[in-house]
Amino acid sequence: MACSKNVPTTVAAATASPACQLSIRRPRWLRPVGILLAAALSVAGCGGVSDGVPAGEFTPPVVEWQLVFADEFDGAGLDSAKWNIDTGDGCPDLCGWGNNELQDYSADNVIVSGGTVQLEGRREADGSYTSGRINTKGRFDFRYGRVEVRARIPAGQGTWPAIWLLHSDPTIYGPWPLSGEIDIMEAFNYGPANALTQSATHYGLPIPPFNGTSSRTDLAVNADVNFHEYALEWERGRIRFFIDGQHYQSQIVDEWYTWYPAGEDGLYDEFGPYTRGLDDAPFDQAFHLIMNFAIGGDPVGDPDAARSSRRPWKSTMSVSTSA
C-alpha cells in the first residue's frame, strides 16, 4: 500500500501535563485558532507502516500552553455540552463504520464513574456486540494544539480501541480521506503477542490504495493493565506523537497532501476538476476528537470464538486520572 515516508525520532525532554482526564491547550504564540487538549483524556487499515528505529535527538520547543478544553469526568454522566454519543452501526451512510466492524454503539456502553469514562464492549445474549463511541463534533472543534489522553485499553483478539481526530467540515476538501484523519492511538488485537500501539495520519486521493503514514511502538508497556498518556502536538506543517512524554514519531508537511475535486470557489465539488490542496492541506482545518472501542472489522478480524462463547463477554477502554 502506497504511503509517504514518516520520520520517527526520540525525545530528549517531556512536556508537563495537568492532572486531569481530558484537556486541550494552545500555545500562547499561536493564533486563537490553535488549541491544546491535555488531561487524563486531553483533548487518536492505515496506508503504511514504518518499522524504522527512531534516531536522533528531539528537543521540544519551549511553549507555554493555554488550556482551552478539559473534562475530568467527575459528574454523574457524560457532559452533553462537551460530548456527543454515537449510536448504531453506521448505516445507511457508513455501515460497519467503513471497516466491517461488528458492534452497534450504544449510550448504555458509555459509563462515567469515579473520575473515569469507560467505553464498554460486550457480547450480548443474542450474540450481537455493543460498545461505546464519543466525539466532540460541534461541541469542540479545533485547529492546532496539544492533545493528551490518559487511557487504559482493552486486549484480545478482535479488539480495536482508538483515540483520533477527524475533520469537522467535509465541504472544504470533501469526504474521507480527502479531508484527513489523525490517529493519536490505535491498538489492533493488543496482547502479549502484539504489544504495540500505533499513530497515523490519513490523506490523499479517494481511491484505493488509500494513502497514510503510520508508526508502531512498544512504549506503552502492559497498556491493558496500566494507564499511559498518549499525546499529539499539531502545528502548522508538523505533527508529533508521544507516549508518556517520549516522542516517537514526527510527520511534516512534505509527507502529506490532498487532491480533491474543486469548484470555482476552491471548495469541494464532486463534479469539479481535481485540484491539489494548498500549504499543509488537509491538516489546516478544524478537527474534532473521537474515542471509541470497535469490535471486529477488517484490521483485527472476529473476536476469539472461545471467549465469545462465554456470556457475558466484556472488555473495557478506560480514560482516568487514576492509575
N, C-alpha and C positions, 0 to 999 in steps of 0.2 A: 504494500500500500504506500503510495507516494506521500512524502512529507518533507518538510524542511528541517534542517539540522537545528537541534537545540544546543544550548550552551550551559551545561551544569557547572557550578563552581562550589567551593566551600566557603563558609562564613567565618570571619575572624571574631566578630562580636555580635551579641544578640541584642535585639530591641526589646526593651521592657514593655510589659503589658499589664493592664489593670486586672484586679481580681474580680472579674465579673464574667458572666456567661456569654453575652453577646454584645459586641460594641463595634462601632465604626468611627474612625477618626480621619481627619485630613491634616496634612502638613500645613502649617500656617503660611508657608511661602507659596502654596498653590492658590489658584483662583477658587472662588467659592464652589465651583462645580466639583472640586476634588473632595474626597472624604476618607475617613479611616474607620474601619469596623474592627473593634477589639473587645474580647470578653471571653467567658467560658465558651460562649459562642460569640465570637467577634466577627461580626459583621454588624467546590467547591464543589466498545469498538472504536478506539481513537485512531487517528490517521497514521501514527507512527510511534515507535518506542526507541529510545536511546539507552543502551546499556553501558555507555561510556563511563569511566570512573571520573568523578569530579576532580578538577585540577586547578591549582592556583589559589590565591587568597582573595577574599572579598571583604572589604571593609564598608559597611553600610554608611550612607551619608548621615551627618548629624542633623536630625529633623525633630522639631517639637510638634508632636501630633495633637490635633484638636479633636476631642471626642464629639461626634455628631449623632451617633445612634448607639443604643445599648439596650440589652434586655437581660435581667437577672433571673427570669423565670421564677419569680418568687410569689406569684399570685395563685389564685385557685384554678386558673386555666390559662390558656394561651391568650396573649393580649391581642385582641382583634384590631386594635389601632395600628399594630405593627406587622401582623402576620395574616396571611390567607392560608386556609387549609384546603389542599387539593383533594378531590374525591373522584372515585370512578376508575375506569381502566383506560382513559384517554380517548375513547370512542365518542363521536364518529370521526373526529379530525385526526387523531393520532393513536389508533388502537394499539394496546400493548405499549403505549407511550413511545412508540417508534422502534422498540427493541425486542418485541415479542415477550415482554415481561408477563408474569403470571398474576401479579397482585392487583386487587382493587384497593385504592386508597380510601381511607375512611377516617372521619373525625374521631371515632371511638379508639383509634390506634395512636392518637396523639395525646400523651399523658403528661401533665405538668404537676410536679410534686416535689416539695422539699428543695427548691432551687435547681431542679433538673427538668429538662424536657426529654421525654422518651418517645421514640418512633418505634412502635412495637409491631414486628412481623409475626403473623400467626397463620397456622393451617387450621381452618375452621372444621366443624364436624362434618360438613358436606364435602370436604376435600379441597375447597377453594382456599385461596390465600388472600389475606388482607394485610395492609401495612399503613405507614404514615408518611406524609409529604407536606411540607410547609414552605411558603415563599413570601417575599416582601414586595411583590409587584404592585405598584400603585400605592403602597404604603411607604416604601422607602426604595427609591431608585437612585443610583449614584454613578458618578464617573470619577475614577481615580481615588486612591486612598489605600489604607492598610486594613486588612480584614484578618481577624483572629478567631478561631473556633477551638474550644477545648472539648474534645469528644472521646468517647469510647465506642468502638464499632463492633458489630456482630461478626461471628466467624462461621465457617462451614460452607459446604457445597450449596451453590445456588443463592448465596447472599451477595448483595451488591449495594453497600451504603455509599452515599456521595454527598459532598458539600461543594456547591458550584454556583457560578454566576451565568445568567442567560440575558441576552439583550432584551430590553423592555419595549422597544419601538421598532417592529419589523417593517414599518412603512418607509424607513430610511434606506436600508440596504436589502430588505427582503427577508424571507423565512430562513430558518437554519439550513445550512451553515453560513449563509451569506452574511448574517448579522453577528456571528461569532458566539463562542461559548468559552468560559474559563473554568476549569475544574480544579478547585483547591485541593480536594482529596477524593479519591475513589479507591475502593478495595474490591477485588474480584476473588470470591471463594477464599477469603482470608483464613489462614490457619498455619500449622507447623510446616506444612509442605509448600506454603505460598505466603510467607510472612512479608509481603510487600504492599505498599500503598503507592498511588500514582497521582501525579498532577499533569494537567494538559491544557492546551488550547485547541479550538476547532475553528476553521475559517475556510475560505476558498470558494470553489465552484460548487453549484448544487447538483453535481452528478458524481457517481462513484467512479474511482475510489475517492472518498472524502478526505480532505487534507487536514492534518493536525500535527502538533508537536507535543511529545509527552516524555516523561521520565519517571522511572520507578525507583523506589528506595526502601531500605530496611531500617531506616532511622526510628520508626515508630515501633519499638520493641513491645511485644505482647499487647498489641493495640486492642485486642478484645478483652483484656483484663485491666489494663492501665489507661488512664486518660492522657492524651497528648494534645499539644497545641499545634494546630495546623494554620498556617498564616500565608497571606498573599500581600505583596506590595505591588500596586498597579499605578504606574505613572505614564505620562505621555511617551510612547515609544519603547517602553520597557516593562516587563512583568517578572517578578521574582517570587519564588516559593520557598517556604521554611517549614521545618518541623522542630518543635521545642527550641526555637531560636536559631537552629542551624540551617543555613542557606544551602540548598542542594540543586536548584535549577534556576537559570535565568533564560528569558526569551527577549529578543529585541525586534524592533520594527522590521528589519530586513528579512525576518523569518516568517512573517505572516502577510496576508493580502486578502482582498476580496474582489471578485469580478461579479458585477450584478447588472441586470437589465435596468436601464435608467430612462426616465422621461426627460423632457426639455428642462425641467426644474432640477435635475440631478438626483431626484428621489426615485425609489424603486417603482418600476413599471414593468409588469411581466411581459409586455409587448414591445418594450424599448430595446435599443441596441445595448450589447454588453459593454460596460464601462469599468475601468479599474478605479477602485476607491482611492481617494487621496490620503496623503500623510499616513497615519497609523490605523486606517480603517481595517477591520470593523471595530477595533478596540478604542474608538474615540467617541463613543456614545454611552448613554446611561444603561446600566445593567441592574439586575436585582438578584438577591440571594435566594437559593433553594437548598433545602436539606431534605433528603429522602432516603428511604430504605427499600430498594427494589428487591424483588424475589424472582429468581429465574431470569430468563432472557438470553439473548444471543451471546453476550460475553461470558456468561457463567454457567449456562445450562440449568437443568431442573434441580431442585433441592434433592439431597440424598434420600433415596427411597426408604432406607431403613429408619432414618429419623422421621421422615414424613408419615410413616405408618403409625407412629405413636401419637396419640392425642392427649392433651393438646401439644402441638409443636409451637414453640415460641422462641423468638430471639429479638434482641433489642439494640437499637442505636441510641446512645445517651449523650446529652450535652449538659455539663455541670461544672461548677467551680470546685466541687469536692473530688478528691482522688478516690 
